[in-house]
Amino acid sequence: MSLRVSIIMAGLAALTLGFAGARGETVDLTPPAEGSVSPAEGLDAWARIYEVTSHPRCSNCHVGADNTPMWSGPSYSRTRPHGMNINAGESRMGVEYIPCSTCHAYRAEGGNDRPHAAPQVAMDWRLAPVEAAWFGRSSAEICAQLRDPERNGNRDAADLAAHLGHDVILHWAWTPGGGREPAPHNLQDHVYDILAWGVAGYPCPQD
């Protein structure tokens, strides 16, 4: 039985400890048993994690200190900064200039699924913290960031999984609407991969 199937079966059998928000999924946060995931299996999990973190649905908002969100991926003819010269400022929410919520309004039921319309979710739209900037970075670089408490908000794998569970803005990546390409795999499998990667000891390609 593969690692992924084993984890999914364990998760289905376990008590669901996740969260559900408006338009969000209920996410199982049950980790695999300690010692049950080898470093090689952890690296396989990381490879799938990187497919998600490097995808435009994730990486476009994981930008650097210039606070400029990006537009990239199949929905766009070329990679370029967010249109209309948008800058999210040091707040990462645009409060210094034009708040992200001007277009990405809070909407409990979600909305604006038309192509190239500003998507809306049941959460304040914002960029990821600048410490988590990884747009255009390699698998090894992002892996090093995500296992570094000083750059991941002092989170371990369980905390990262919980972050994925309750932040509805992250759920949107798998149901973006508007003809946008969703992030690969699905939210629950991504959470299981994060948990498995942690149990395996956070292996990275450069180790």
Phi, psi and chi 1 to 4 in degrees:
 res  aa     phi    psi   chi1   chi2   chi3   chi4
   1 MET       -  134.8 -176.3  179.7  -63.1      -
   2 SER   -71.6  160.7   69.9      -      -      -
   3 LEU   -57.5  -45.9  168.1   65.1      -      -
   4 ARG   -62.0  -44.7  174.6  173.0  -69.3 -121.0
   5 VAL   -64.7  -40.3  170.6      -      -      -
   6 SER   -61.0  -43.6  -61.5      -      -      -
   7 ILE   -65.2  -43.8  -67.1  171.9      -      -
   8 ILE   -62.7  -42.9  -69.1  172.7      -      -
   9 MET   -65.0  -40.4  -68.7 -178.7   65.6      -
  10 ALA   -62.7  -40.1      -      -      -      -
  11 GLY   -66.1  -40.9      -      -      -      -
  12 LEU   -67.0  -31.0  -70.1  173.4      -      -
  13 ALA   -81.9  -16.6      -      -      -      -
  14 ALA   -90.5  163.9      -      -      -      -
  15 LEU   -64.8  133.2  177.6   66.4      -      -
  16 THR   -76.3  123.6  -64.2      -      -      -
  17 LEU  -114.8   16.0  -60.3  173.3      -      -
  18 GLY   -86.6 -161.3      -      -      -      -
  19 PHE  -129.6  154.9  -58.2   81.8      -      -
  20 ALA  -132.7  125.9      -      -      -      -
  21 GLY  -119.2  173.6      -      -      -      -
  22 ALA   -58.7  125.5      -      -      -      -
  23 ARG    67.0   -1.1  -78.3 -152.4   81.7 -166.3
  24 GLY   -92.9  164.0      -      -      -      -
  25 GLU   -93.1  155.5  -61.4  179.2   41.7      -
  26 THR   -82.6  127.6  -62.8      -      -      -
  27 VAL  -117.3  129.4  179.1      -      -      -
  28 ASP   -80.6  125.8  176.3   24.0      -      -
  29 LEU  -110.0   21.4  -56.6  175.4      -      -
  30 THR   -76.7  119.3  -51.5      -      -      -
  31 PRO   -80.2  159.0   30.2  -35.1      -      -
  32 PRO   -66.4  161.0   20.9  -28.2      -      -
  33 ALA   -63.1  144.9      -      -      -      -
  34 GLU   -55.7  135.3  -72.3  -63.5  -34.6      -
  35 GLY    82.8   -0.6      -      -      -      -
  36 SER   -91.2   -5.6   66.2      -      -      -
  37 VAL  -121.2  119.8 -174.9      -      -      -
  38 SER   -76.6  161.7   71.0      -      -      -
  39 PRO   -57.6  -37.5  -28.1   36.6      -      -
  40 ALA   -64.8  -41.7      -      -      -      -
  41 GLU   -67.3  -34.3  -69.5  170.0  -32.5      -
  42 GLY   -63.8  -38.8      -      -      -      -
  43 LEU   -66.2  -37.6  -90.8  178.9      -      -
  44 ASP   -61.3  -41.8  -71.3  -18.8      -      -
  45 ALA   -62.9  -42.1      -      -      -      -
  46 TRP   -60.6  -40.6  170.2 -104.4      -      -
  47 ALA   -57.4  -39.8      -      -      -      -
  48 ARG   -71.6  -38.0  -67.4 -173.1  -66.9  -87.7
  49 ILE   -59.2  -42.4  -65.0  166.7      -      -
  50 TYR   -64.3  -35.5  175.0   65.1      -      -
  51 GLU   -58.2  -35.0  -70.9  179.2   38.6      -
  52 VAL   -77.8  -49.9  174.2      -      -      -
  53 THR   -65.0  -28.6   57.6      -      -      -
  54 SER   -90.4   -4.2   61.2      -      -      -
  55 HIS   -75.1  147.4 -170.5  -85.2      -      -
  56 PRO   -54.0  -33.3  -28.1   35.2      -      -
  57 ARG   -62.8  -23.2  -66.6  -71.4   78.2   74.8
  58 CYS  -103.5  -50.3  179.0      -      -      -
  59 SER   -73.4  -24.5   64.0      -      -      -
  60 ASN   -59.1  -24.2  -78.5   -9.4      -      -
  61 CYS  -106.8    1.5  -71.8      -      -      -
  62 HIS   -99.5   67.0  -80.3  -95.4      -      -
  63 VAL  -108.6  173.8  -63.9      -      -      -
  64 GLY   -85.3 -161.4      -      -      -      -
  65 ALA   -70.8   -6.1      -      -      -      -
  66 ASP   -78.2   -7.2   66.3   -2.9      -      -
  67 ASN    60.4   28.1  -52.2  -45.5      -      -
  68 THR  -106.5  110.8  -57.3      -      -      -
  69 PRO   -64.5  157.6   22.4  -30.6      -      -
  70 MET  -113.6  157.9  -62.7  -63.6  -68.1      -
  71 TRP  -116.6  120.3  -78.5   -7.9      -      -
  72 SER  -155.0  167.7   69.6      -      -      -
  73 GLY   107.1 -179.8      -      -      -      -
  74 PRO   -60.9  -21.2  -22.0   32.1      -      -
  75 SER   -73.4  -11.3  -59.1      -      -      -
  76 TYR  -124.3  146.4  -60.7   95.5      -      -
  77 SER   -71.4  -24.3   58.5      -      -      -
  78 ARG  -156.6  157.5   59.4 -176.1  173.3   82.6
  79 THR   -76.0  130.3  -63.1      -      -      -
  80 ARG  -159.4  162.8   59.1 -170.1 -172.9  -82.3
  81 PRO   -61.6  153.1  -22.6   33.6      -      -
  82 HIS   -47.5  134.9 -170.3  -62.4      -      -
  83 GLY   -60.5  167.6      -      -      -      -
  84 MET    66.1   20.9  -62.6  162.7  -79.7      -
  85 ASN    55.2   39.9 -162.1   30.9      -      -
  86 ILE   -69.2  133.9  -67.7  -62.4      -      -
  87 ASN  -134.5  127.5 -170.4  -64.0      -      -
  88 ALA   -84.9   -2.8      -      -      -      -
  89 GLY    63.8  179.2      -      -      -      -
  90 GLU   -65.2  -22.7  -68.7 -173.8    4.9      -
  91 SER   -67.8  -20.2   69.7      -      -      -
  92 ARG    64.4   10.0  -49.1  -71.8  -84.7 -178.8
  93 MET  -125.4    3.7  -60.1  177.4   69.7      -
  94 GLY    80.2    9.9      -      -      -      -
  95 VAL   -65.7  -21.1  -63.3      -      -      -
  96 GLU   -77.9  -19.4  -61.4   89.7  -19.5      -
  97 TYR  -128.9  -95.2  -53.3  106.9      -      -
  98 ILE  -118.8  114.5  -60.4  174.2      -      -
  99 PRO   -56.8  139.8  -24.6   34.5      -      -
 100 CYS   -52.4  -33.1  -58.8      -      -      -
 101 SER   -69.4   -9.6   59.2      -      -      -
 102 THR   -58.4  -41.6  -56.7      -      -      -
 103 CYS  -107.8  -40.8  -63.1      -      -      -
 104 HIS   -88.8   64.2  -63.8  -81.4      -      -
 105 ALA   -66.8  150.7      -      -      -      -
 106 TYR   -66.6  127.6 -178.3  101.9      -      -
 107 ARG  -144.5  115.9 -174.8  166.7  -64.1 -168.7
 108 ALA   -56.3  -37.9      -      -      -      -
 109 GLU   -93.1    4.9   70.3  -81.3   14.1      -
 110 GLY    74.5  172.3      -      -      -      -
 111 GLY   168.0 -176.9      -      -      -      -
 112 ASN    60.8   52.7 -105.8    9.5      -      -
 113 ASP   -86.6    6.0  -73.6  -16.0      -      -
 114 ARG   -71.3  150.3  -70.6  168.8  -69.5  122.5
 115 PRO   -53.4  129.5  -26.5   35.3      -      -
 116 HIS    66.6    6.2  -61.7  -68.0      -      -
 117 ALA   -77.0  153.3      -      -      -      -
 118 ALA   -71.6  112.8      -      -      -      -
 119 PRO   -63.7  149.5   19.6  -28.0      -      -
 120 GLN  -128.9  138.9  -60.7  168.2  -18.4      -
 121 VAL  -136.1  174.7  -62.3      -      -      -
 122 ALA   -85.5   53.4      -      -      -      -
 123 MET  -167.0  154.4 -168.9  171.4  177.9      -
 124 ASP   -69.3  128.0  -66.6  -29.2      -      -
 125 TRP   -74.5  138.5 -157.9  -92.7      -      -
 126 ARG  -164.2  163.5   66.7 -177.6   64.7 -164.1
 127 LEU   -79.9  156.8  -63.8 -179.5      -      -
 128 ALA   -66.7  156.0      -      -      -      -
 129 PRO   -55.1  148.8  -23.6   33.7      -      -
 130 VAL   -62.1  -27.5   69.4      -      -      -
 131 GLU   -61.8  -24.3  -64.9   81.5    5.8      -
 132 ALA   -98.4   23.6      -      -      -      -
 133 ALA   -70.4  122.7      -      -      -      -
 134 TRP  -145.1   12.9   59.4   55.1      -      -
 135 PHE   -54.7  124.5 -176.0   88.6      -      -
 136 GLY    81.3   -0.2      -      -      -      -
 137 ARG   -86.7  162.6  -69.0 -176.1  179.2  171.3
 138 SER   -79.2  169.1   68.9      -      -      -
 139 SER   -57.9  -44.9  172.8      -      -      -
 140 ALA   -62.9  -40.6      -      -      -      -
 141 GLU   -67.3  -44.8  -70.1  170.3  -37.3      -
 142 ILE   -68.1  -38.3  -61.6  173.9      -      -
 143 CYS   -59.9  -45.2 -167.6      -      -      -
 144 ALA   -61.5  -37.8      -      -      -      -
 145 GLN   -66.5  -46.0  -74.8  178.1 -100.2      -
 146 LEU   -69.8  -21.5  -90.8  179.0      -      -
 147 ARG   -99.4    4.3   69.2  179.9  179.9 -176.1
 148 ASP   -97.6  110.4 -179.8   -3.9      -      -
 149 PRO   -56.1  -29.3  -23.6   34.2      -      -
 150 GLU   -73.8  -15.0  -67.2 -172.6   -1.3      -
 151 ARG  -119.3    2.3  -67.1 -173.5  -72.5  168.9
 152 ASN  -122.2   20.1   73.2    6.3      -      -
 153 GLY    77.1   25.9      -      -      -      -
 154 ASN    59.6   43.0 -163.2   32.0      -      -
 155 ARG  -107.8  142.7  -64.7 -179.4  173.0  102.1
 156 ASP   -95.1 -174.0   60.8   14.0      -      -
 157 ALA   -61.6  -39.3      -      -      -      -
 158 ALA   -62.7  -39.2      -      -      -      -
 159 ASP   -68.1  -40.6  -64.8  -31.5      -      -
 160 LEU   -62.0  -41.7  -69.2  170.7      -      -
 161 ALA   -64.8  -41.0      -      -      -      -
 162 ALA   -64.1  -39.1      -      -      -      -
 163 HIS   -58.3  -43.6  168.4   57.7      -      -
 164 LEU   -67.5  -29.3  -76.4  154.7      -      -
 165 GLY   -72.2  -39.7      -      -      -      -
 166 HIS  -104.5  -10.7   61.5   62.1      -      -
 167 ASP   -89.1   99.3  -81.8   10.6      -      -
 168 VAL   -61.3  -28.1  176.8      -      -      -
 169 ILE   -60.2  -30.3 -169.2  173.4      -      -
 170 LEU   -75.9  -33.5  -53.8  179.5      -      -
 171 HIS   -60.3  -34.4  -64.8 -160.5      -      -
 172 TRP   -55.6  -29.2  169.7   83.6      -      -
 173 ALA   -58.1  -26.9      -      -      -      -
 174 TRP   -96.2   -9.9  -76.4  -87.7      -      -
 175 THR  -135.6   59.8   55.3      -      -      -
 176 PRO   -75.6  -21.4   29.3  -36.4      -      -
 177 GLY    63.9 -176.7      -      -      -      -
 178 GLY    63.2   22.3      -      -      -      -
 179 GLY    76.4    6.1      -      -      -      -
 180 ARG   -75.1  146.3  -59.8  174.6 -176.9   85.9
 181 GLU   -73.4  125.0 -177.6  179.6  -88.9      -
 182 PRO   -72.8  162.0   25.8  -32.4      -      -
 183 ALA   -60.6  151.3      -      -      -      -
 184 PRO   -68.3  162.9   21.3  -28.2      -      -
 185 HIS    63.0 -140.1  -48.5  -65.2      -      -
 186 ASN  -149.2  167.7   60.7   58.5      -      -
 187 LEU   -58.3  -47.6  172.2   61.2      -      -
 188 GLN   -63.3  -43.7 -176.4   62.5   77.7      -
 189 ASP   -63.9  -35.8  -77.2   -6.6      -      -
 190 HIS   -64.5  -41.7 -175.8   54.1      -      -
 191 VAL   -63.3  -44.3  166.6      -      -      -
 192 TYR   -60.7  -38.5  -75.1  144.7      -      -
 193 ASP   -64.9  -41.1  -81.3  -26.1      -      -
 194 ILE   -59.5  -46.4  -69.1  -80.8      -      -
 195 LEU   -65.1  -41.8  -66.5  168.3      -      -
 196 ALA   -65.1  -40.9      -      -      -      -
 197 TRP   -59.7  -41.5  178.2   57.7      -      -
 198 GLY   -65.3  -46.3      -      -      -      -
 199 VAL   -62.1  -31.2  168.4      -      -      -
 200 ALA   -76.6   -5.9      -      -      -      -
 201 GLY    97.1   20.1      -      -      -      -
 202 TYR    59.4   47.9  -53.5   90.9      -      -
 203 PRO   -66.3  144.7   26.8  -34.9      -      -
 204 CYS  -126.6  156.3  -74.3      -      -      -
 205 PRO   -57.6  -28.6  -23.0   32.8      -      -
 206 GLN   -85.1   -2.0   66.1  -87.6   30.2      -
 207 ASP   -69.0      -  -66.6  -20.0      -      -
